[in-house]
């Protein structure tokens, strides 16, 4: 059996199916897609890749299926799905996800199209290994028997990326007791749950995710760079410079090179490479933002950007509005056994209920612009978005 030395889990043992899958171009591509994309502009050591993460998720899934004592066929499917769960990600991962969805109507977890592609080795290898590609794709999307182990409220994906991201950024908040979480997993009435006595174990994972969101995943520098990547990606796709399916298969470096080769996106490529990013003209807490400007649809966002730019007297490309969806904590819906009954964690933990307030506290509406346009954009955005005075909410 082949073993791979991992920076987080030590030695990872591969079964024959995993070995064959790792040798496909689709999996090898993940060596060139960073796990944390633009977070590397904040934490320089965050250079780990989705390839490493995929190995870690496979390792944890292998331990979980042993613990859950599932039959061999389902165990093979779950391990394979865990290994390939990220092949649907585009360049820079989540930072280009929205642009890809707008032009393909496909989420990164929906990988059946890739497994059915005649030019893809992944579906062929799965079939050769006795696995149904469609069933594996469904599991990656959280469907089918124990699909929630791969994509659910307390899945092995989260268990790996929290620990791995904490390790590589040097931020300790994501260091969870994933060994205990795996040990506590049970199948109860066909659902994945934590056995009795593990409320604190689950709480620690949710606290870790909340703190990592605040300090790593939602850091304003990464959000700004991600928003710039989204706008440049949309420009490439809207101008038909890149085919959407081909775009989704690029690596990080290939995307920046494609930006550089197109006059309308070359500036973004240079700014990302040189970390010469837009700055925060507005950075406002949830309570200061009218409900109608929260979680804006893309087309409305672009209309608001053009309106702000016109009032500020700047090029529309110099304004980016970034309004996330209403804050939420999906992990709070994880199931746990309490007094012999299956309950949702949020119903049994006052601490988890309190985390919802923390998530809301982290939320910010951002408006970004080049340094030379900050004052004009701040004044215009304040008027257009009905923010009143944002003094004290705008970062220095």
Short mmCIF file of the C-alpha atoms (twelve columns), coordinates in Angstrom:
data_MODEL
# 
_entry.id   MODEL 
# 
loop_
_atom_site.group_PDB 
_atom_site.id 
_atom_site.type_symbol 
_atom_site.label_atom_id 
_atom_site.label_alt_id 
_atom_site.label_comp_id 
_atom_site.label_asym_id 
_atom_site.label_seq_id 
_atom_site.Cartn_x 
_atom_site.Cartn_y 
_atom_site.Cartn_z 
_atom_site.pdbx_PDB_model_num 
ATOM 1   C CA . UNK A 1   0.000   0.000  0.000   1 
ATOM 2   C CA . UNK A 2   1.318   3.453  -0.960  1 
ATOM 3   C CA . UNK A 3   1.748   6.015  1.817   1 
ATOM 4   C CA . UNK A 4   2.105   9.775  1.529   1 
ATOM 5   C CA . UNK A 5   3.673   11.989 4.186   1 
ATOM 6   C CA . UNK A 6   1.303   14.823 5.080   1 
ATOM 7   C CA . UNK A 7   2.075   17.968 7.067   1 
ATOM 8   C CA . UNK A 8   -1.115  17.600 9.129   1 
ATOM 9   C CA . UNK A 9   -2.064  13.919 9.368   1 
ATOM 10  C CA . UNK A 10  1.438   12.400 9.162   1 
ATOM 11  C CA . UNK A 11  1.247   9.291  6.953   1 
ATOM 12  C CA . UNK A 12  -1.777  8.791  4.702   1 
ATOM 13  C CA . UNK A 13  -2.336  5.298  3.293   1 
ATOM 14  C CA . UNK A 14  -3.847  5.063  -0.183  1 
ATOM 15  C CA . UNK A 15  -6.007  2.236  -1.449  1 
ATOM 16  C CA . UNK A 16  -5.642  1.193  -5.136  1 
ATOM 17  C CA . UNK A 17  -8.593  3.342  -6.210  1 
ATOM 18  C CA . UNK A 18  -7.105  6.435  -4.591  1 
ATOM 19  C CA . UNK A 19  -3.733  5.764  -6.241  1 
ATOM 20  C CA . UNK A 20  -5.352  5.534  -9.663  1 
ATOM 21  C CA . UNK A 21  -7.457  8.664  -9.132  1 
ATOM 22  C CA . UNK A 22  -4.489  10.725 -7.953  1 
ATOM 23  C CA . UNK A 23  -2.680  10.028 -11.219 1 
ATOM 24  C CA . UNK A 24  -5.413  11.663 -13.341 1 
ATOM 25  C CA . UNK A 25  -4.821  15.144 -14.793 1 
ATOM 26  C CA . UNK A 26  -7.969  16.385 -13.019 1 
ATOM 27  C CA . UNK A 27  -6.506  15.570 -9.592  1 
ATOM 28  C CA . UNK A 28  -2.966  16.684 -10.467 1 
ATOM 29  C CA . UNK A 29  -4.365  20.080 -11.518 1 
ATOM 30  C CA . UNK A 30  -5.266  20.680 -7.866  1 
ATOM 31  C CA . UNK A 31  -1.551  20.946 -7.076  1 
ATOM 32  C CA . UNK A 32  -1.755  24.332 -8.801  1 
ATOM 33  C CA . UNK A 33  -4.882  25.667 -7.117  1 
ATOM 34  C CA . UNK A 34  -4.278  27.174 -3.683  1 
ATOM 35  C CA . UNK A 35  -6.571  26.072 -0.912  1 
ATOM 36  C CA . UNK A 36  -6.910  29.591 0.493   1 
ATOM 37  C CA . UNK A 37  -6.514  31.552 -2.770  1 
ATOM 38  C CA . UNK A 38  -6.115  35.257 -1.908  1 
ATOM 39  C CA . UNK A 39  -5.627  34.644 1.832   1 
ATOM 40  C CA . UNK A 40  -1.967  34.149 0.876   1 
ATOM 41  C CA . UNK A 41  -1.826  37.938 0.420   1 
ATOM 42  C CA . UNK A 42  -2.468  38.208 4.173   1 
ATOM 43  C CA . UNK A 43  -0.734  35.100 5.540   1 
ATOM 44  C CA . UNK A 44  2.339   34.427 3.344   1 
ATOM 45  C CA . UNK A 45  2.738   30.821 4.467   1 
ATOM 46  C CA . UNK A 46  -0.776  29.889 3.329   1 
ATOM 47  C CA . UNK A 47  0.517   28.296 0.138   1 
ATOM 48  C CA . UNK A 48  -1.024  24.872 0.623   1 
ATOM 49  C CA . UNK A 49  -3.100  23.473 -2.219  1 
ATOM 50  C CA . UNK A 50  -6.406  21.765 -2.831  1 
ATOM 51  C CA . UNK A 51  -4.413  18.633 -3.680  1 
ATOM 52  C CA . UNK A 52  -3.082  18.420 -0.116  1 
ATOM 53  C CA . UNK A 53  -6.513  19.163 1.293   1 
ATOM 54  C CA . UNK A 54  -8.102  16.455 -0.874  1 
ATOM 55  C CA . UNK A 55  -5.668  13.906 0.514   1 
ATOM 56  C CA . UNK A 56  -6.544  15.007 4.039   1 
ATOM 57  C CA . UNK A 57  -10.289 14.699 3.413   1 
ATOM 58  C CA . UNK A 58  -9.737  11.235 1.942   1 
ATOM 59  C CA . UNK A 59  -7.748  10.240 5.034   1 
ATOM 60  C CA . UNK A 60  -10.453 11.412 7.443   1 
ATOM 61  C CA . UNK A 61  -13.196 9.780  5.375   1 
ATOM 62  C CA . UNK A 62  -11.273 6.501  5.493   1 
ATOM 63  C CA . UNK A 63  -11.121 6.690  9.269   1 
ATOM 64  C CA . UNK A 64  -14.797 7.620  9.461   1 
ATOM 65  C CA . UNK A 65  -16.055 4.704  7.352   1 
ATOM 66  C CA . UNK A 66  -14.009 2.313  9.452   1 
ATOM 67  C CA . UNK A 67  -15.615 3.778  12.555  1 
ATOM 68  C CA . UNK A 68  -19.126 3.662  11.081  1 
ATOM 69  C CA . UNK A 69  -18.695 0.080  9.848   1 
ATOM 70  C CA . UNK A 70  -20.396 0.656  6.508   1 
ATOM 71  C CA . UNK A 71  -20.392 -2.022 3.810   1 
ATOM 72  C CA . UNK A 72  -17.427 -2.223 1.436   1 
ATOM 73  C CA . UNK A 73  -19.190 -0.803 -1.628  1 
ATOM 74  C CA . UNK A 74  -20.413 2.295  0.209   1 
ATOM 75  C CA . UNK A 75  -17.041 2.728  1.930   1 
ATOM 76  C CA . UNK A 76  -15.277 2.708  -1.454  1 
ATOM 77  C CA . UNK A 77  -17.706 5.295  -2.800  1 
ATOM 78  C CA . UNK A 78  -17.312 7.582  0.209   1 
ATOM 79  C CA . UNK A 79  -13.507 7.424  0.099   1 
ATOM 80  C CA . UNK A 80  -13.451 8.157  -3.624  1 
ATOM 81  C CA . UNK A 81  -15.915 11.050 -3.259  1 
ATOM 82  C CA . UNK A 82  -13.835 12.520 -0.438  1 
ATOM 83  C CA . UNK A 83  -10.712 12.411 -2.592  1 
ATOM 84  C CA . UNK A 84  -12.270 14.024 -5.685  1 
ATOM 85  C CA . UNK A 85  -14.635 16.424 -3.889  1 
ATOM 86  C CA . UNK A 86  -12.703 19.536 -4.979  1 
ATOM 87  C CA . UNK A 87  -12.086 18.737 -8.663  1 
ATOM 88  C CA . UNK A 88  -14.981 21.017 -9.612  1 
ATOM 89  C CA . UNK A 89  -13.262 24.105 -8.200  1 
ATOM 90  C CA . UNK A 90  -12.084 26.719 -10.658 1 
ATOM 91  C CA . UNK A 91  -8.891  28.774 -10.383 1 
ATOM 92  C CA . UNK A 92  -8.546  30.556 -7.045  1 
ATOM 93  C CA . UNK A 93  -11.309 28.318 -5.681  1 
ATOM 94  C CA . UNK A 94  -14.203 30.220 -4.159  1 
ATOM 95  C CA . UNK A 95  -12.973 33.558 -5.521  1 
ATOM 96  C CA . UNK A 96  -14.057 32.691 -9.085  1 
ATOM 97  C CA . UNK A 97  -16.931 30.423 -8.099  1 
ATOM 98  C CA . UNK A 98  -19.678 33.016 -8.541  1 
ATOM 99  C CA . UNK A 99  -18.513 33.992 -12.042 1 
ATOM 100 C CA . UNK A 100 -18.369 30.339 -13.086 1 
ATOM 101 C CA . UNK A 101 -21.874 29.718 -11.704 1 
ATOM 102 C CA . UNK A 102 -23.254 32.718 -13.586 1 
ATOM 103 C CA . UNK A 103 -21.957 31.355 -16.908 1 
ATOM 104 C CA . UNK A 104 -22.409 27.602 -16.423 1 
ATOM 105 C CA . UNK A 105 -25.301 27.454 -13.937 1 
ATOM 106 C CA . UNK A 106 -23.227 24.908 -12.069 1 
ATOM 107 C CA . UNK A 107 -21.886 24.825 -8.486  1 
ATOM 108 C CA . UNK A 108 -18.411 23.460 -7.835  1 
ATOM 109 C CA . UNK A 109 -19.902 20.472 -5.967  1 
ATOM 110 C CA . UNK A 110 -21.804 19.461 -9.120  1 
ATOM 111 C CA . UNK A 111 -19.093 17.412 -10.819 1 
ATOM 112 C CA . UNK A 112 -21.137 14.905 -12.824 1 
ATOM 113 C CA . UNK A 113 -20.469 16.903 -16.009 1 
ATOM 114 C CA . UNK A 114 -16.747 16.483 -15.489 1 
ATOM 115 C CA . UNK A 115 -16.983 12.759 -14.799 1 
ATOM 116 C CA . UNK A 116 -19.028 12.314 -17.998 1 
ATOM 117 C CA . UNK A 117 -16.618 14.362 -20.134 1 
ATOM 118 C CA . UNK A 118 -14.989 12.111 -22.737 1 
ATOM 119 C CA . UNK A 119 -11.775 14.113 -22.354 1 
ATOM 120 C CA . UNK A 120 -11.681 13.465 -18.600 1 
ATOM 121 C CA . UNK A 121 -9.756  10.536 -17.143 1 
ATOM 122 C CA . UNK A 122 -11.558 10.777 -13.822 1 
ATOM 123 C CA . UNK A 123 -14.826 9.116  -14.840 1 
ATOM 124 C CA . UNK A 124 -12.955 6.383  -16.724 1 
ATOM 125 C CA . UNK A 125 -10.798 5.538  -13.701 1 
ATOM 126 C CA . UNK A 126 -13.825 5.396  -11.399 1 
ATOM 127 C CA . UNK A 127 -15.551 3.001  -13.768 1 
ATOM 128 C CA . UNK A 128 -12.431 0.851  -14.077 1 
ATOM 129 C CA . UNK A 129 -12.299 0.658  -10.277 1 
ATOM 130 C CA . UNK A 130 -15.869 -0.620 -10.116 1 
ATOM 131 C CA . UNK A 131 -17.478 2.657  -9.023  1 
ATOM 132 C CA . UNK A 132 -20.466 4.431  -10.561 1 
ATOM 133 C CA . UNK A 133 -19.349 7.990  -11.481 1 
ATOM 134 C CA . UNK A 134 -22.896 9.325  -11.085 1 
ATOM 135 C CA . UNK A 135 -23.126 7.898  -7.552  1 
ATOM 136 C CA . UNK A 136 -19.746 9.382  -6.650  1 
ATOM 137 C CA . UNK A 137 -20.849 12.762 -8.026  1 
ATOM 138 C CA . UNK A 138 -24.042 12.606 -5.934  1 
ATOM 139 C CA . UNK A 139 -21.998 11.863 -2.809  1 
ATOM 140 C CA . UNK A 140 -19.719 14.847 -3.481  1 
ATOM 141 C CA . UNK A 141 -22.880 16.965 -3.599  1 
ATOM 142 C CA . UNK A 142 -24.002 15.566 -0.224  1 
ATOM 143 C CA . UNK A 143 -26.668 13.259 -1.647  1 
ATOM 144 C CA . UNK A 144 -27.144 9.539  -1.256  1 
ATOM 145 C CA . UNK A 145 -26.229 7.271  1.665   1 
ATOM 146 C CA . UNK A 146 -23.954 9.118  4.098   1 
ATOM 147 C CA . UNK A 147 -23.324 11.881 1.559   1 
ATOM 148 C CA . UNK A 148 -23.363 14.290 4.500   1 
ATOM 149 C CA . UNK A 149 -20.043 12.791 5.600   1 
ATOM 150 C CA . UNK A 150 -18.462 14.444 2.541   1 
ATOM 151 C CA . UNK A 151 -20.700 17.498 2.302   1 
ATOM 152 C CA . UNK A 152 -22.766 18.233 5.400   1 
ATOM 153 C CA . UNK A 153 -22.944 20.270 8.577   1 
ATOM 154 C CA . UNK A 154 -20.025 18.506 10.281  1 
ATOM 155 C CA . UNK A 155 -18.268 16.811 7.374   1 
ATOM 156 C CA . UNK A 156 -14.707 15.586 6.933   1 
ATOM 157 C CA . UNK A 157 -14.110 18.475 4.516   1 
ATOM 158 C CA . UNK A 158 -14.495 20.997 7.352   1 
ATOM 159 C CA . UNK A 159 -12.532 18.826 9.757   1 
ATOM 160 C CA . UNK A 160 -9.537  18.877 7.449   1 
ATOM 161 C CA . UNK A 161 -9.564  22.447 6.219   1 
ATOM 162 C CA . UNK A 162 -9.921  23.974 9.675   1 
ATOM 163 C CA . UNK A 163 -6.872  22.118 10.994  1 
ATOM 164 C CA . UNK A 164 -4.891  22.470 7.750   1 
ATOM 165 C CA . UNK A 165 -5.624  26.172 7.315   1 
ATOM 166 C CA . UNK A 166 -4.714  26.846 10.938  1 
ATOM 167 C CA . UNK A 167 -1.441  24.967 10.468  1 
ATOM 168 C CA . UNK A 168 -0.412  26.826 7.316   1 
ATOM 169 C CA . UNK A 169 -1.525  30.318 8.314   1 
ATOM 170 C CA . UNK A 170 -0.103  30.014 11.822  1 
ATOM 171 C CA . UNK A 171 -3.515  31.029 13.219  1 
ATOM 172 C CA . UNK A 172 -4.285  28.550 16.031  1 
ATOM 173 C CA . UNK A 173 -8.050  29.044 16.244  1 
ATOM 174 C CA . UNK A 174 -8.858  26.282 13.752  1 
ATOM 175 C CA . UNK A 175 -7.088  23.559 15.701  1 
ATOM 176 C CA . UNK A 176 -10.054 21.323 16.499  1 
ATOM 177 C CA . UNK A 177 -10.166 17.837 17.989  1 
ATOM 178 C CA . UNK A 178 -11.027 16.113 14.717  1 
ATOM 179 C CA . UNK A 179 -9.990  12.744 16.171  1 
ATOM 180 C CA . UNK A 180 -12.725 13.051 18.791  1 
ATOM 181 C CA . UNK A 181 -15.270 14.161 16.205  1 
ATOM 182 C CA . UNK A 182 -14.532 11.086 14.117  1 
ATOM 183 C CA . UNK A 183 -14.669 8.833  17.165  1 
ATOM 184 C CA . UNK A 184 -18.097 10.250 18.114  1 
ATOM 185 C CA . UNK A 185 -19.723 9.793  14.676  1 
ATOM 186 C CA . UNK A 186 -22.726 7.460  14.567  1 
ATOM 187 C CA . UNK A 187 -25.508 6.523  12.166  1 
ATOM 188 C CA . UNK A 188 -28.820 7.169  13.900  1 
ATOM 189 C CA . UNK A 189 -32.026 6.450  12.006  1 
ATOM 190 C CA . UNK A 190 -30.035 6.655  8.777   1 
ATOM 191 C CA . UNK A 191 -28.582 10.077 9.624   1 
ATOM 192 C CA . UNK A 192 -25.048 11.055 10.582  1 
ATOM 193 C CA . UNK A 193 -24.847 12.295 14.161  1 
ATOM 194 C CA . UNK A 194 -22.543 12.684 17.145  1 
ATOM 195 C CA . UNK A 195 -23.117 10.262 19.975  1 
ATOM 196 C CA . UNK A 196 -24.318 11.406 23.383  1 
ATOM 197 C CA . UNK A 197 -21.923 13.434 25.505  1 
ATOM 198 C CA . UNK A 198 -20.286 15.337 22.644  1 
ATOM 199 C CA . UNK A 199 -21.987 18.729 22.748  1 
ATOM 200 C CA . UNK A 200 -18.711 20.390 23.753  1 
ATOM 201 C CA . UNK A 201 -16.853 18.598 20.954  1 
ATOM 202 C CA . UNK A 202 -19.255 19.994 18.374  1 
ATOM 203 C CA . UNK A 203 -19.238 23.420 19.996  1 
ATOM 204 C CA . UNK A 204 -15.455 23.617 19.690  1 
ATOM 205 C CA . UNK A 205 -15.657 23.011 15.947  1 
ATOM 206 C CA . UNK A 206 -18.223 25.782 15.507  1 
ATOM 207 C CA . UNK A 207 -16.202 28.202 17.602  1 
ATOM 208 C CA . UNK A 208 -13.134 27.387 15.513  1 
ATOM 209 C CA . UNK A 209 -15.008 28.057 12.270  1 
ATOM 210 C CA . UNK A 210 -16.339 31.371 13.605  1 
ATOM 211 C CA . UNK A 211 -12.884 32.555 14.697  1 
ATOM 212 C CA . UNK A 212 -11.260 31.425 11.452  1 
ATOM 213 C CA . UNK A 213 -13.921 33.325 9.521   1 
ATOM 214 C CA . UNK A 214 -13.109 36.490 11.424  1 
ATOM 215 C CA . UNK A 215 -9.330  36.264 11.169  1 
ATOM 216 C CA . UNK A 216 -8.658  34.276 7.989   1 
ATOM 217 C CA . UNK A 217 -11.491 33.453 5.605   1 
ATOM 218 C CA . UNK A 218 -13.237 36.839 5.702   1 
ATOM 219 C CA . UNK A 219 -10.167 39.046 6.139   1 
ATOM 220 C CA . UNK A 220 -10.777 42.306 4.297   1 
ATOM 221 C CA . UNK A 221 -7.636  42.057 2.133   1 
ATOM 222 C CA . UNK A 222 -8.695  38.636 0.860   1 
ATOM 223 C CA . UNK A 223 -12.233 39.878 0.255   1 
ATOM 224 C CA . UNK A 224 -10.972 42.838 -1.761  1 
ATOM 225 C CA . UNK A 225 -8.669  40.689 -3.884  1 
ATOM 226 C CA . UNK A 226 -11.452 38.142 -4.352  1 
ATOM 227 C CA . UNK A 227 -13.895 40.817 -5.490  1 
ATOM 228 C CA . UNK A 228 -11.322 42.104 -7.977  1 
ATOM 229 C CA . UNK A 229 -10.828 38.574 -9.317  1 
ATOM 230 C CA . UNK A 230 -14.588 38.158 -9.671  1 
ATOM 231 C CA . UNK A 231 -14.981 41.329 -11.715 1 
ATOM 232 C CA . UNK A 232 -12.046 40.472 -13.985 1 
ATOM 233 C CA . UNK A 233 -13.335 36.902 -14.417 1 
ATOM 234 C CA . UNK A 234 -16.745 38.224 -15.380 1 
ATOM 235 C CA . UNK A 235 -15.110 40.521 -17.939 1 
ATOM 236 C CA . UNK A 236 -13.264 37.591 -19.563 1 
ATOM 237 C CA . UNK A 237 -16.394 35.461 -19.709 1 
ATOM 238 C CA . UNK A 238 -18.786 38.217 -20.781 1 
ATOM 239 C CA . UNK A 239 -16.422 39.270 -23.577 1 
ATOM 240 C CA . UNK A 240 -16.090 35.603 -24.602 1 
ATOM 241 C CA . UNK A 241 -12.330 35.726 -24.226 1 
ATOM 242 C CA . UNK A 242 -12.545 32.407 -22.390 1 
ATOM 243 C CA . UNK A 243 -14.958 29.503 -22.764 1 
ATOM 244 C CA . UNK A 244 -16.718 28.954 -19.397 1 
ATOM 245 C CA . UNK A 245 -15.904 25.242 -19.154 1 
ATOM 246 C CA . UNK A 246 -12.296 25.862 -20.148 1 
ATOM 247 C CA . UNK A 247 -12.112 28.780 -17.714 1 
ATOM 248 C CA . UNK A 248 -13.250 26.484 -14.880 1 
ATOM 249 C CA . UNK A 249 -10.313 24.145 -15.592 1 
ATOM 250 C CA . UNK A 250 -7.574  26.805 -15.393 1 
ATOM 251 C CA . UNK A 251 -5.014  26.865 -12.597 1 
ATOM 252 C CA . UNK A 252 -4.311  29.977 -10.526 1 
ATOM 253 C CA . UNK A 253 -1.250  30.889 -12.600 1 
ATOM 254 C CA . UNK A 254 -3.061  30.261 -15.882 1 
ATOM 255 C CA . UNK A 255 -5.881  32.586 -14.861 1 
ATOM 256 C CA . UNK A 256 -3.506  35.452 -14.069 1 
ATOM 257 C CA . UNK A 257 -1.719  34.848 -17.377 1 
ATOM 258 C CA . UNK A 258 -5.073  34.988 -19.190 1 
ATOM 259 C CA . UNK A 259 -5.863  38.263 -17.438 1 
ATOM 260 C CA . UNK A 260 -2.496  39.653 -18.522 1 
ATOM 261 C CA . UNK A 261 -3.112  38.773 -22.156 1 
ATOM 262 C CA . UNK A 262 -6.380  40.728 -22.307 1 
ATOM 263 C CA . UNK A 263 -6.201  44.505 -22.200 1 
ATOM 264 C CA . UNK A 264 -9.395  44.941 -20.157 1 
ATOM 265 C CA . UNK A 265 -8.176  42.651 -17.340 1 
ATOM 266 C CA . UNK A 266 -4.410  43.231 -17.457 1 
ATOM 267 C CA . UNK A 267 -4.573  45.808 -14.658 1 
ATOM 268 C CA . UNK A 268 -6.182  43.282 -12.293 1 
ATOM 269 C CA . UNK A 269 -3.443  40.745 -13.005 1 
ATOM 270 C CA . UNK A 270 -0.755  43.303 -12.185 1 
ATOM 271 C CA . UNK A 271 -2.518  44.429 -9.016  1 
ATOM 272 C CA . UNK A 272 -2.924  40.848 -7.728  1 
ATOM 273 C CA . UNK A 273 0.692   39.922 -8.543  1 
ATOM 274 C CA . UNK A 274 2.069   43.091 -6.920  1 
ATOM 275 C CA . UNK A 275 -0.456  43.198 -4.053  1 
ATOM 276 C CA . UNK A 276 -1.448  46.657 -5.206  1 
ATOM 277 C CA . UNK A 277 -5.084  46.212 -4.303  1 
ATOM 278 C CA . UNK A 278 -8.102  48.458 -4.040  1 
ATOM 279 C CA . UNK A 279 -8.762  49.828 -0.544  1 
ATOM 280 C CA . UNK A 280 -11.841 50.116 1.652   1 
ATOM 281 C CA . UNK A 281 -13.857 53.220 0.909   1 
ATOM 282 C CA . UNK A 282 -16.683 51.871 3.077   1 
ATOM 283 C CA . UNK A 283 -16.630 49.079 5.660   1 
ATOM 284 C CA . UNK A 284 -19.937 48.940 7.530   1 
ATOM 285 C CA . UNK A 285 -21.488 46.665 10.157  1 
ATOM 286 C CA . UNK A 286 -24.714 44.799 9.476   1 
ATOM 287 C CA . UNK A 287 -26.816 46.969 11.785  1 
ATOM 288 C CA . UNK A 288 -25.841 50.087 9.837   1 
ATOM 289 C CA . UNK A 289 -26.898 48.686 6.452   1 
ATOM 290 C CA . UNK A 290 -30.516 48.877 5.221   1 
ATOM 291 C CA . UNK A 291 -31.953 45.410 4.593   1 
ATOM 292 C CA . UNK A 292 -32.443 46.149 0.886   1 
ATOM 293 C CA . UNK A 293 -28.669 46.378 0.425   1 
ATOM 294 C CA . UNK A 294 -27.795 43.044 2.064   1 
ATOM 295 C CA . UNK A 295 -26.985 39.995 -0.062  1 
ATOM 296 C CA . UNK A 296 -27.378 41.867 -3.326  1 
ATOM 297 C CA . UNK A 297 -27.880 39.985 -6.580  1 
ATOM 298 C CA . UNK A 298 -25.049 40.410 -9.050  1 
ATOM 299 C CA . UNK A 299 -26.812 42.580 -11.642 1 
ATOM 300 C CA . UNK A 300 -28.145 44.922 -8.978  1 
ATOM 301 C CA . UNK A 301 -24.662 45.160 -7.488  1 
ATOM 302 C CA . UNK A 302 -23.263 46.227 -10.847 1 
ATOM 303 C CA . UNK A 303 -25.992 48.854 -11.284 1 
ATOM 304 C CA . UNK A 304 -25.161 50.290 -7.872  1 
ATOM 305 C CA . UNK A 305 -21.463 50.345 -8.754  1 
ATOM 306 C CA . UNK A 306 -22.206 52.323 -11.914 1 
ATOM 307 C CA . UNK A 307 -24.415 54.743 -9.995  1 
ATOM 308 C CA . UNK A 308 -21.755 55.297 -7.332  1 
ATOM 309 C CA . UNK A 309 -19.076 55.765 -10.008 1 
ATOM 310 C CA . UNK A 310 -21.171 58.320 -11.885 1 
ATOM 311 C CA . UNK A 311 -21.752 60.401 -8.743  1 
ATOM 312 C CA . UNK A 312 -18.083 60.094 -7.729  1 
ATOM 313 C CA . UNK A 313 -16.900 61.017 -11.208 1 
ATOM 314 C CA . UNK A 314 -14.741 57.912 -11.643 1 
ATOM 315 C CA . UNK A 315 -14.556 55.003 -14.068 1 
ATOM 316 C CA . UNK A 316 -17.159 52.306 -13.209 1 
ATOM 317 C CA . UNK A 317 -14.301 49.792 -12.976 1 
ATOM 318 C CA . UNK A 318 -12.954 51.820 -10.042 1 
ATOM 319 C CA . UNK A 319 -15.894 50.860 -7.776  1 
ATOM 320 C CA . UNK A 320 -16.619 47.442 -6.286  1 
ATOM 321 C CA . UNK A 321 -19.596 46.838 -3.989  1 
ATOM 322 C CA . UNK A 322 -19.289 43.745 -1.785  1 
ATOM 323 C CA . UNK A 323 -22.430 42.850 0.163   1 
ATOM 324 C CA . UNK A 324 -22.473 39.238 1.435   1 
ATOM 325 C CA . UNK A 325 -25.632 37.283 2.119   1 
ATOM 326 C CA . UNK A 326 -27.220 37.398 5.555   1 
ATOM 327 C CA . UNK A 327 -24.820 35.860 8.084   1 
ATOM 328 C CA . UNK A 328 -25.532 32.268 9.079   1 
ATOM 329 C CA . UNK A 329 -23.900 29.268 10.733  1 
ATOM 330 C CA . UNK A 330 -25.002 26.078 8.919   1 
ATOM 331 C CA . UNK A 331 -22.909 23.876 11.218  1 
ATOM 332 C CA . UNK A 332 -25.351 24.637 14.036  1 
ATOM 333 C CA . UNK A 333 -27.780 22.260 12.314  1 
ATOM 334 C CA . UNK A 334 -25.507 19.282 13.025  1 
ATOM 335 C CA . UNK A 335 -27.295 16.393 14.724  1 
ATOM 336 C CA . UNK A 336 -26.361 15.063 18.154  1 
ATOM 337 C CA . UNK A 337 -27.833 12.428 20.442  1 
ATOM 338 C CA . UNK A 338 -29.190 13.941 23.679  1 
ATOM 339 C CA . UNK A 339 -31.004 11.783 26.253  1 
ATOM 340 C CA . UNK A 340 -31.331 9.075  23.643  1 
ATOM 341 C CA . UNK A 341 -32.989 11.363 21.087  1 
ATOM 342 C CA . UNK A 342 -31.610 12.872 17.883  1 
ATOM 343 C CA . UNK A 343 -31.549 16.677 18.223  1 
ATOM 344 C CA . UNK A 344 -30.106 19.638 16.341  1 
ATOM 345 C CA . UNK A 345 -27.075 21.118 18.033  1 
ATOM 346 C CA . UNK A 346 -28.505 24.644 18.002  1 
ATOM 347 C CA . UNK A 347 -31.465 23.386 20.055  1 
ATOM 348 C CA . UNK A 348 -29.231 21.949 22.780  1 
ATOM 349 C CA . UNK A 349 -26.423 24.464 23.052  1 
ATOM 350 C CA . UNK A 350 -26.751 28.016 24.335  1 
ATOM 351 C CA . UNK A 351 -23.202 28.616 23.146  1 
ATOM 352 C CA . UNK A 352 -24.093 27.716 19.571  1 
ATOM 353 C CA . UNK A 353 -27.124 29.990 19.694  1 
ATOM 354 C CA . UNK A 354 -24.800 32.779 20.822  1 
ATOM 355 C CA . UNK A 355 -22.507 32.139 17.867  1 
ATOM 356 C CA . UNK A 356 -25.214 33.439 15.545  1 
ATOM 357 C CA . UNK A 357 -24.680 36.860 17.113  1 
ATOM 358 C CA . UNK A 358 -20.927 36.502 16.606  1 
ATOM 359 C CA . UNK A 359 -21.410 35.645 12.948  1 
ATOM 360 C CA . UNK A 360 -23.559 38.758 12.557  1 
ATOM 361 C CA . UNK A 361 -20.851 40.834 14.244  1 
ATOM 362 C CA . UNK A 362 -18.263 39.679 11.689  1 
ATOM 363 C CA . UNK A 363 -20.440 40.652 8.708   1 
ATOM 364 C CA . UNK A 364 -19.437 43.811 6.806   1 
ATOM 365 C CA . UNK A 365 -20.577 45.602 3.695   1 
ATOM 366 C CA . UNK A 366 -17.579 46.794 1.737   1 
ATOM 367 C CA . UNK A 367 -17.115 49.284 -1.063  1 
ATOM 368 C CA . UNK A 368 -13.636 49.214 -2.598  1 
ATOM 369 C CA . UNK A 369 -11.781 51.603 -4.872  1 
ATOM 370 C CA . UNK A 370 -8.245  52.601 -5.891  1 
ATOM 371 C CA . UNK A 371 -6.539  54.833 -3.268  1 
ATOM 372 C CA . UNK A 372 -6.847  57.921 -5.467  1 
ATOM 373 C CA . UNK A 373 -10.644 57.590 -5.611  1 
ATOM 374 C CA . UNK A 374 -11.412 56.666 -2.000  1 
ATOM 375 C CA . UNK A 375 -12.861 59.939 -0.751  1 
ATOM 376 C CA . UNK A 376 -15.102 60.521 -3.751  1 
ATOM 377 C CA . UNK A 377 -16.316 56.916 -3.737  1 
ATOM 378 C CA . UNK A 378 -16.928 56.995 0.024   1 
ATOM 379 C CA . UNK A 379 -19.181 60.032 -0.248  1 
ATOM 380 C CA . UNK A 380 -21.080 58.664 -3.238  1 
ATOM 381 C CA . UNK A 381 -21.518 55.183 -1.738  1 
ATOM 382 C CA . UNK A 382 -22.777 56.622 1.529   1 
ATOM 383 C CA . UNK A 383 -25.503 58.471 -0.364  1 
ATOM 384 C CA . UNK A 384 -26.438 55.701 -2.796  1 
ATOM 385 C CA . UNK A 385 -26.502 52.951 -0.162  1 
ATOM 386 C CA . UNK A 386 -28.276 55.162 2.387   1 
ATOM 387 C CA . UNK A 387 -25.613 54.547 5.018   1 
ATOM 388 C CA . UNK A 388 -25.640 57.908 6.744   1 
ATOM 389 C CA . UNK A 389 -22.303 58.728 8.327   1 
ATOM 390 C CA . UNK A 390 -19.849 55.844 8.137   1 
ATOM 391 C CA . UNK A 391 -17.231 57.586 10.232  1 
ATOM 392 C CA . UNK A 392 -15.711 55.048 12.609  1 
ATOM 393 C CA . UNK A 393 -16.716 52.121 10.403  1 
ATOM 394 C CA . UNK A 394 -14.204 52.897 7.661   1 
ATOM 395 C CA . UNK A 395 -10.803 51.308 8.177   1 
ATOM 396 C CA . UNK A 396 -7.757  53.573 8.186   1 
# 
